[in-house]
Structures are given as C-alpha cells and as structure tokens.
C-alpha cells in the first residue's frame, strides 16, 4: 500500500466523521497529509491538512451549506470549483473548538487528472506523491481506485523528474530531489531548508514508494543500476526537458493565482497564514489596521518582505 491507514490522529478522524455527516453522501475518501501527519513542526493550533475526494462538488457544497458549515456563498464556491481545482475550505465545527481542518476538496475526475500523465499543474501531484494516510474511505472499491491513482503517480515520477536528476540516486535520493523540485515550483513562505526537513520526516516512505519506478526504468532501458544507485542511461531529450520546464512555469503561475482563489474560499485565511508564517520563521507578526481591513492592497509589501527574508533554517516550534 502506498497510502496507509492512520489511527494516530483522533482529531483528524473526528473532523473527518463530522465532514462525512455533513457531506450528504458525496464524500468518497478523506486523506491526511502535511505537517500533522509528518510531525514537521506543527503546533497545537495547526490545522489538519485533509484531501476530501467527492463524487460531485455541488452536492457536497450544498450539503455543507445546509449543515451550516459553509462560510461563503454556495453559488460562488460551486463556480470556483470548476477552475483551478481543488477548492480549499476551512472546516472548523463548533467555532474551531473541535479542531480545524484545511480541506482540499476535489472531485474524483479532477483527482485523476491531477495525478495523471498530463496534469494541468503540480499542485495535487506534488502533494500526493508524498506520505498519505487514509482517515476515512467509503468502501473497498474506492480504496482500490485510490491505490491505483497514487501508485500510478509514483510509477510516473521519472517522467517529470528525469530532467532534474543531477547524478546517480537511490529511491530515497530521488525522493529528496523530488521535494526540492516541487518546493522550487511554488512560492512559499517557509524557510529555505523546508524541503529537506519534510524529506527527513518521510524518507522511509520514498524508499518504498519510489523503488518500483527505478526498477521499471532499469527494465525499460531508461536507467542502469550499479549497486544501490540508479543512473539515467543517456541525456534527457530536449523535448522532454522543454515540456517539463513549461509545466513547472505554468504550474507556478497557476499555483500563485490560486492564492487569490484561496482568499475567497478559505474563511479566516489571514489569521491562518499569519500563524503559519510565525510558526515557520519564529517571528511575531503584528498586522496594521489597513493590512487587516484591506489585505489585497496593503498586505503586499509585508508578503514580499517575508519571502525575501526567509530564514535559511526552520525555527522549531
């Protein structure tokens, strides 16, 4: 299994059960990923990062609205679910006293496209090739489908990673380089060593999940093996290099554009972002009244300052 069941986080399970209760029968699976799963510098206020896979976005959002847990206009969120999937929602029942989840809500079709051989960008793919835990699953057929989607993404890793390999690697080394490439493909507020920190927390996952891709590359003649290390048999064709360079440029543009979408879909996004930046940089951030009231205009100088002054090493919470 490349996606494992997780029981270590009862808070995530409780939130998932509440989501399923309010989801109107539309939820197919709920996955846990990110800092809570990996224990990479979360604190007691950190949200659980959940991927909520649904069979119909409108049905799910309508049910959540009827349950009083949708804090944005229903029609607006349904419309936004059709572009730059997924929608990112905050789920905080009982005013957050029962925990907070940052939910990537994605349809089954968009999940397949995001992890397929021609993904629209790297937003889902870069996250779903990392360690995942199943918090809730509808039935065995959904679990089999999910396993095939994630395993397929692992098998295809070398399609987009080959242009970025700088020498022989084993499965763990491929995972480390993979995270470096993925983190470079997004504008992020974390410290510069965040990719390394995240890799160290899941090196064993990459050792298992990416080994079949390397063995398959040897069998196909794309790579050679010497002891524990694998090397590309020859230079990567220019067409492949150009394709994935375009992909990551497009992906960075789409991911940056998603910031504006997240501001609309994610309730109380500003306090969430401030806490995240404080946790990862060790700095206290005091927003001005103008930054709080009109962030789309007055927050940009601070955003640029945070990005340019990121610490080299992450501060432990």
C-alpha positions in Angstrom: 0.0 0.0 0.0 1.3 3.4 -1.0 -1.5 5.0 1.0 -1.7 3.8 4.6 -4.5 3.9 7.1 -3.7 6.2 10.0 -5.0 6.0 13.5 -2.5 8.2 15.3 -4.6 11.3 14.9 -8.0 11.0 16.6 -8.5 14.8 16.0 -8.4 14.2 12.2 -10.7 11.2 12.5 -13.2 13.2 14.4 -13.2 16.0 11.9 -13.5 13.5 9.0 -16.5 12.0 10.7 -18.1 15.4 11.0 -17.4 16.1 7.4 -18.9 12.8 6.3 -22.0 13.6 8.4 -22.4 16.9 6.7 -21.4 15.9 3.2 -24.7 14.5 2.1 -23.3 11.1 1.0 -20.9 12.8 -1.6 -17.6 12.0 0.1 -15.6 9.1 -1.3 -12.4 9.4 0.7 -10.6 11.7 3.2 -6.8 11.7 3.3 -4.4 13.2 5.8 -1.1 14.8 4.6 1.2 17.5 5.6 2.8 18.6 8.9 0.3 16.9 11.3 0.9 13.5 9.6 4.7 14.0 9.3 5.2 15.9 12.6 7.2 18.5 10.8 6.9 21.5 13.2 3.2 21.6 13.8 1.9 23.3 17.0 -1.4 22.9 18.9 -3.1 25.4 16.7 -2.0 23.8 13.4 -4.8 22.7 11.1 -5.1 19.2 9.9 -4.4 19.0 6.1 -7.1 16.9 4.6 -7.8 15.9 1.0 -11.6 15.4 0.6 -12.4 13.5 -2.6 -16.1 13.9 -3.6 -18.2 12.5 -6.4 -19.9 15.8 -7.0 -18.7 19.2 -5.9 -22.2 20.9 -6.0 -23.8 18.1 -4.0 -21.0 18.3 -1.3 -21.1 22.1 -1.1 -24.9 22.2 -0.9 -24.9 19.6 1.9 -22.2 21.5 3.8 -24.2 24.8 3.3 -27.4 23.1 4.7 -25.4 21.9 7.7 -24.3 25.5 8.4 -20.6 24.7 7.8 -20.1 26.7 4.6 -19.0 30.2 5.3 -19.0 31.5 1.8 -21.9 31.9 -0.8 -22.8 28.5 -2.2 -23.1 29.6 -5.8 -19.7 31.3 -5.7 -17.9 28.2 -4.3 -19.7 25.9 -6.8 -18.5 28.2 -9.7 -14.9 28.3 -8.3 -14.8 24.5 -8.0 -14.8 24.4 -11.8 -11.5 26.3 -12.2 -8.1 25.7 -10.6 -9.2 22.7 -8.7 -9.2 21.9 -5.8 -11.3 24.3 -3.7 -9.6 24.9 -0.4 -12.0 25.3 2.5 -11.7 25.8 6.3 -13.7 23.3 8.3 -14.0 24.4 11.9 -17.1 22.9 13.6 -18.1 24.4 16.9 -16.2 27.6 16.1 -12.9 25.7 15.9 -13.1 24.3 19.4 -13.3 20.7 17.9 -10.3 21.3 15.7 -9.7 22.9 12.4 -9.1 21.3 9.0 -7.8 22.8 5.8 -9.6 20.8 3.2 -8.6 20.4 -0.4 -11.9 19.5 -1.9 -11.5 17.7 -5.2 -13.8 15.6 -7.5 -12.8 12.1 -8.5 -12.2 13.3 -12.1 -10.0 16.2 -11.1 -8.0 13.9 -8.7 -7.3 11.5 -11.6 -6.3 14.4 -13.9 -4.1 16.0 -11.3 -2.2 12.7 -10.8 -2.2 11.6 -14.4 0.4 11.7 -17.1 -0.7 15.2 -18.3 -1.5 17.1 -15.1 -2.8 20.7 -15.5 -0.2 21.7 -12.8 1.8 20.3 -10.0 -0.4 21.4 -7.1 -2.0 18.0 -6.4 0.7 15.8 -7.8 3.5 17.3 -5.7 1.5 16.7 -2.5 0.0 13.3 -3.3 3.3 11.6 -4.1 4.3 12.2 -0.5 3.2 10.2 2.5 -0.5 9.9 2.9 -2.9 8.5 5.4 -6.4 7.3 4.9 -8.6 8.8 7.5 -12.0 7.7 6.0 -12.9 5.7 3.0 -16.3 4.9 1.5 -15.7 1.2 0.6 -13.2 -1.2 -0.7 -13.7 -0.2 -4.4 -12.8 3.4 -3.6 -9.7 2.2 -1.7 -8.6 0.1 -4.7 -9.2 3.1 -7.1 -7.3 5.4 -4.7 -4.4 3.0 -4.5 -4.2 2.8 -8.3 -4.2 6.6 -8.7 -1.4 7.2 -6.2 0.7 4.2 -7.2 0.4 5.4 -10.9 1.7 8.8 -9.8 4.6 7.1 -8.2 5.3 5.0 -11.2 5.4 8.1 -13.5 7.7 10.1 -11.2 10.7 9.7 -13.5 8.7 11.2 -16.5 9.0 14.6 -14.8 12.0 14.1 -12.6 14.5 12.9 -15.2 15.4 16.4 -16.4 16.2 17.4 -12.8 18.4 14.5 -11.7 22.0 15.6 -11.1 23.6 12.2 -10.7 23.0 8.6 -9.5 20.2 8.2 -7.0 18.5 5.6 -4.9 14.8 5.7 -4.0 15.4 8.0 -1.0 17.7 10.3 -3.1 15.0 10.5 -5.7 12.5 11.5 -3.1 14.8 14.2 -1.7 15.4 15.7 -5.2 11.7 15.4 -5.9 10.8 17.5 -2.9 13.4 20.1 -3.9 11.9 20.4 -7.3 8.4 20.6 -6.0 9.2 23.3 -3.5 11.1 25.3 -6.1 7.9 25.1 -8.2 5.9 27.2 -5.8 6.3 30.5 -4.0 6.2 29.5 -0.3 6.8 31.4 3.0 8.7 28.6 4.8 12.4 28.5 5.4 14.8 27.6 2.7 15.6 24.2 4.2 11.9 23.2 4.5 12.2 20.6 1.6 15.0 18.8 3.5 13.0 18.9 6.7 10.0 17.4 5.0 12.1 14.7 3.3 13.7 13.6 6.5 10.3 13.0 8.0 9.3 10.6 5.3 12.5 9.1 3.9 11.2 5.6 4.6 8.1 6.4 2.5 10.1 7.3 -0.5 12.4 4.3 -0.1 9.3 2.1 -0.5 7.1 4.1 -2.9 9.7 5.1 -5.5 11.7 1.9 -5.7 9.4 0.3 -8.2 9.7 3.3 -10.6 13.5 2.9 -10.5 13.3 -0.8 -11.2 10.9 -0.3 -14.0 13.2 2.3 -15.6 16.0 -0.3 -15.5 13.8 -2.9 -17.1 12.8 -0.4 -19.9 16.4 0.5 -20.5 16.0 4.2 -19.4 18.3 3.7 -16.4 21.2 1.5 -15.3 21.9 0.1 -11.8 25.2 -0.1 -10.1 24.8 -1.5 -6.6 22.1 0.6 -4.7 22.3 3.5 -7.2 20.5 4.2 -10.4 21.7 6.4 -13.3 20.0 7.6 -16.4 21.3 5.7 -19.4 21.7 8.8 -21.5 20.9 12.5 -21.6 17.3 13.5 -21.3 15.9 14.5 -24.8 15.5 18.3 -25.2 11.8 17.9 -26.0 11.2 16.3 -22.6 13.3 19.0 -20.8 11.3 21.7 -22.5 7.9 20.0 -21.8 8.5 19.8 -18.0 10.2 23.3 -17.9 6.9 24.6 -19.4 4.9 22.5 -17.0 6.6 24.0 -13.9 6.4 27.5 -15.2 2.7 27.1 -15.9 2.3 25.3 -12.5 3.9 28.2 -10.6 1.7 30.7 -12.3 -1.4 28.7 -11.6 -0.4 28.0 -8.0 0.3 31.7 -7.4 -3.1 32.6 -9.0 -4.7 30.1 -6.5 -3.7 32.4 -3.7 -6.5 34.8 -4.8 -8.9 31.9 -5.0 -8.0 30.7 -1.5 -8.6 34.1 -0.1 -12.2 33.8 -1.4 -12.9 30.1 -0.5 -10.9 29.8 2.8 -12.7 31.5 5.7 -10.4 33.5 8.0 -7.5 32.9 5.7 -5.5 35.9 7.0 -5.1 34.7 10.7 -4.3 31.2 9.4 -1.5 32.5 7.1 -0.1 34.7 9.8 0.1 31.8 12.3 1.8 29.6 9.7 4.4 32.2 8.9 5.1 32.8 12.6 5.5 29.1 13.2 7.9 28.6 10.4 10.0 31.7 10.8 10.0 32.3 14.5 8.9 35.9 14.0 5.9 37.6 15.6 3.8 39.4 13.0 1.6 42.4 14.0 -0.6 43.5 11.2 -1.6 47.1 10.9 -5.4 48.0 10.7 -5.1 48.7 7.0 -3.4 45.3 6.4 -6.2 43.6 8.3 -9.1 45.5 6.7 -7.8 45.7 3.0 -5.1 43.0 2.7 -5.4 42.7 -1.0 -3.9 46.2 -1.3 -1.9 46.8 1.8 -0.5 43.4 2.7 1.8 43.0 -0.4 4.8 44.9 1.0 4.8 42.6 4.0 4.4 39.5 1.8 7.4 40.5 -0.3 9.5 41.2 2.8 8.6 37.8 4.3 9.5 36.0 1.1 12.8 37.8 0.7 13.9 37.4 4.3 13.0 33.8 4.9 15.5 32.1 7.3 17.8 29.5 6.0 16.8 27.0 8.7 13.4 26.4 10.1 12.7 27.5 13.6 11.3 24.7 15.9 8.0 25.4 17.5 
